[in-house]
Amino acid sequence: MAERSTAAVDVADNSGEEPLTAQADQSTADGEAQNRERDTESSASEEEQGSGGTETPAKTTPPELHSGHKLARRYRLEECVTRLDGFSSWRAVDEKLRRAVGVHVLPSDHTRARSVLAAARSSALLGDPRFVQVLDAVEENDLVYVVHEWLPDATELTALLASGPLAPHDAYQMVSQVSHAMAAAHREGLSHLRLNPSAVLRSAAGQWRIRGLAVNAALRGIGSDSPQRTDTEAIGALLYAALTQRWPYDNDAHGLSGLPKGVGLIAPDQVRAGVHRGLSELAMRALVNDGATASRHDSPCTTPEELVKAIGEMPRIRPPEPAFTAPPDYQRTTYQQGSYGRQTAHPGATQPLQTPPPPLQSRTGKVLKWAVSALLIAALGLGSWQLADALMNRRDQSSEPDTSQTPDGNNKDTDKAKPVTTLSIKGAAEYYPDGKPQHANDVGLTYDSSASTYWRTYSFQGGPTLAPYKQGVGIVYDLGSVQEVSAASIRLYYPGDRTTATLYGADSLSSSAPLSSMTKIATNTTTGTELKISAKKPVKTRYVLVWLTDVPKAGGDQFSDPGYKQAITDVKFTG
């Protein structure tokens, strides 16, 4: 099995074909990166975006691949996310570097196999971090496969627009970063031709990245006589959708509603109130090639470079200021105002200022002051004598033996509850007595003190009770030595009706030991994302099995289809 890194791939193939940069104009899109791509767009919508015609694929039998199949003794296929036109796309695991990757696979005799390899190698040579990177492009064993990055922390623009249009600053950042990236790609002779909301991703750090440079168009046989104009119109459509949550054509696409039929392409600020005027005009200038009319008779943008220049001429859109809640006004109390015990004046009423009484300046006043001073001195002397007498009596009493203490140590007040101890986990292994594991390599993510990592099950069609199709799924944990286990706290990823888990004391980390050989500790059910299990009586064991028999129904995500499934993010045992 050959392993070849695209970092060492030549620009031109040794077979004497055209240079890769020349081929990139014929097949210009990258593969999928991190999320499931659903090919629901019609060919009519692609023509409206100016993506060019599509090549009719030859009848090629797709390779017989399955979950668990390994390519180059390194890339283990996990889940098929696209199967179309004789090729398939997978989420896989690079076992050598222990990271998730994406893989496109097609037969080597496929009519597009040569162009896919050329597109992947030219995209890899670009090396621009604003694009999802191609990691490997190999032909072996009658298969051609392209390996690319998988970004688990990134979100498609399609998903972001599902909750509403983007804020002006976010839309400005998106169109600016995408335009600069595509301008750099076109300078190297590469274009996209399938630049749509599912090809634009926003990372957790707020950076926008593009997947689909060169490979996706090659996979689908898409070409264009004017690739720069096609990609520029696509960027205009992305900006239009980000501002209005509508697709700028009269058909629905990418989860967005199209414009009403017969009205033509109207400016974004006429579709939705409050749209930024400058961004609205920029979108129309990029879409003017498809029949739109710019709002201020500015020249249309026909290349990504012209779009970058137009963005540079716009006033910079700054992020919104953070909201600051002013503290409540300071209220003075009646005691602070010197009127404690008096009736509060009505609001708005003017109170006359009281003239303070004159000081005691007469002879009688001086006598009173001396008398008060003498009384204070006498009081202080009496108090000091009484305090000293009390201290002496207390010292005498403390010297006598205390007969009130019981001679035995059986005072109930001294009894204290036994403290709860968190037990450390030394190791773990997935438990699958039926021989069908879920994700055995991810069990360590359930006790790594990170809420963002987890071990998950596959998506099942029936539920919430997994039996009889599957008796259950679970993980065995090693506590390092025999401990008293009294409770467990399990954090879950999917809420819903319902999750049932049972704790068992096991004899080893075996993945196939029968449940009948284990000691049941306790069981519990929840509909939330936290499950607490407490035993009536602690059980001494070194190995603890967390056994899930019921899992809730959840929608589809970037990892699996809708169905009954669950994921464990964190497990803690106490004794």
KAJO-V132022 format. One record per pair of residues at least 24 apart in sequence whose ideal C-beta (glycine too) atoms are under 7 Angstrom apart, sorted by the first residue. I is the first residue (numbers start at 0). J is the second residue. Records with the same first field share a line. If there is no record, write none. Layout:
I->J + J
This chain:
0->71 + 72 + 139
1->71 + 137 + 139
2->71 + 73
3->135 + 137
4->135
5->119 + 120 + 123 + 133 + 134 + 135 + 136
8->120 + 123 + 136
10->124
12->117
19->117 + 120 + 121
20->121 + 187 + 188
21->188
22->114 + 117 + 118 + 121
23->118 + 121 + 188 + 189 + 190 + 213
24->188 + 190 + 226
25->114 + 222
26->114 + 117 + 118 + 213 + 216 + 217
27->118 + 189 + 190 + 191 + 192 + 213 + 216 + 226
28->191 + 192 + 193 + 211 + 212 + 213 + 214 + 215 + 216 + 217 + 221
29->122 + 130 + 131 + 147 + 210 + 211 + 212 + 213 + 214 + 215
30->88 + 101 + 103 + 145 + 147 + 210 + 211 + 214 + 215
31->80 + 81 + 88 + 101 + 210
32->101 + 131 + 147 + 148 + 149 + 150 + 200 + 210
33->149 + 150 + 151 + 153 + 200 + 557
34->155 + 557
35->80 + 557
36->80 + 81 + 197
38->81 + 83
40->252 + 253
41->250
43->250
44->248 + 250 + 252
47->248
48->232 + 233 + 236
49->223 + 228 + 229 + 232 + 289
50->192 + 193 + 221 + 223 + 229
51->192 + 221 + 222 + 223 + 224 + 229
52->222
53->219 + 220 + 221
54->220
56->84 + 85 + 110 + 111 + 220
57->110
59->85 + 106 + 108 + 109
61->85 + 86 + 87
62->104 + 106 + 142
64->104
70->102 + 144
71->137
74->100 + 102 + 146
76->102
78->558 + 559
84->219
85->109
86->218
90->149
99->149 + 151
100->134 + 146 + 147 + 148 + 149
101->147 + 149
102->144 + 146
103->144 + 145 + 214 + 218
104->142 + 144
105->143
106->141 + 142
107->138 + 141 + 142 + 143
111->217 + 218 + 220
112->143
114->217
115->143 + 145 + 214 + 217 + 218
116->143
118->213 + 214 + 217
119->145 + 213 + 214
121->189 + 213
122->189 + 212 + 213 + 214
125->184 + 187 + 189
127->180 + 183 + 184
129->176 + 180 + 208 + 209
130->180 + 208 + 209 + 212
131->208 + 209 + 210
133->214
145->214
150->200 + 202
152->202 + 203
153->200 + 201 + 202 + 208
154->200 + 201
155->196 + 197 + 200
156->196 + 199 + 237
157->196 + 197 + 253 + 254
159->201
160->196 + 240 + 241 + 244 + 255
161->254
163->244
164->241 + 242 + 243 + 244 + 271
165->241
167->275 + 278 + 316
168->316 + 317 + 318 + 319
170->238 + 241 + 242 + 278
171->278 + 316
172->207
173->207 + 241
174->234 + 237 + 238 + 281 + 310
175->310
176->207
177->207 + 209 + 234 + 237
178->234 + 303 + 306 + 307 + 310
179->307
180->209
181->230 + 234 + 303
182->303 + 304 + 307
184->212
185->227 + 303
189->213
190->226 + 227 + 230
191->216 + 230
192->216 + 221 + 223 + 226 + 229 + 230
193->221
194->230 + 233 + 234 + 237
195->233 + 253
196->237 + 240 + 253
197->253
199->237
227->301 + 302 + 303
228->288 + 301
230->303
231->285 + 300 + 301 + 302 + 303 + 306
232->285 + 286 + 288 + 289
234->285 + 303 + 306
235->282 + 285 + 286
236->286
238->278 + 281 + 282 + 285
239->267 + 282 + 286
242->267 + 274 + 278 + 279 + 282
243->267 + 270 + 271 + 274
245->270
247->286
264->289 + 290 + 291
266->294
275->316
277->313 + 314
281->309 + 310 + 313
284->309
419->573
420->573 + 574
421->571 + 573
422->478 + 482 + 484 + 572 + 573 + 574
423->479
424->476 + 477 + 478
425->477 + 478 + 479
426->477 + 508
427->474 + 475 + 476 + 477
428->475 + 508 + 510
429->474 + 510
430->473 + 474 + 475 + 510 + 544
431->510
432->511 + 513
433->469 + 470
437->472
442->474
445->474 + 567 + 568 + 569 + 570
446->569 + 570
450->490 + 568 + 569
452->568
453->492 + 566 + 567 + 568
454->566 + 567
455->492 + 558 + 564 + 566
456->550 + 564 + 565
457->559 + 564
458->559 + 560 + 561 + 562 + 564
459->562 + 563 + 564
460->562
461->563
462->550 + 552 + 563
463->496 + 497 + 549 + 550 + 551 + 552 + 563
464->548 + 549
465->548 + 550
466->548
471->546 + 547 + 548
472->547
473->544 + 545 + 546 + 547
474->545
475->505 + 508 + 542 + 544
476->542 + 543 + 570
477->508 + 541 + 542
478->541 + 543 + 572
480->541
481->539 + 540 + 541
482->541 + 574
483->537 + 539 + 574
484->520 + 537 + 538 + 540 + 543 + 572 + 574
485->533 + 534 + 537 + 573 + 574
486->531 + 532 + 533 + 534 + 573
487->532 + 545 + 570 + 571 + 572
488->531 + 571
489->530 + 545 + 567 + 570
490->528 + 529 + 568 + 569
491->528 + 529 + 530 + 565 + 566 + 567 + 568
492->528 + 565 + 566 + 568
493->551 + 553 + 564 + 565 + 566
494->526 + 527 + 528 + 551
495->526 + 551 + 552 + 553
496->526 + 551
497->524 + 526 + 549 + 551
498->524 + 525 + 530 + 547 + 549 + 550 + 551 + 565
499->524 + 547 + 548 + 549
500->530 + 532 + 545 + 546 + 547
501->546 + 548
502->532 + 543 + 544 + 545
503->544 + 546
504->538 + 540 + 543
505->540 + 542 + 543 + 544
506->542
507->542
508->542
517->544
524->549
537->574
543->572
545->570
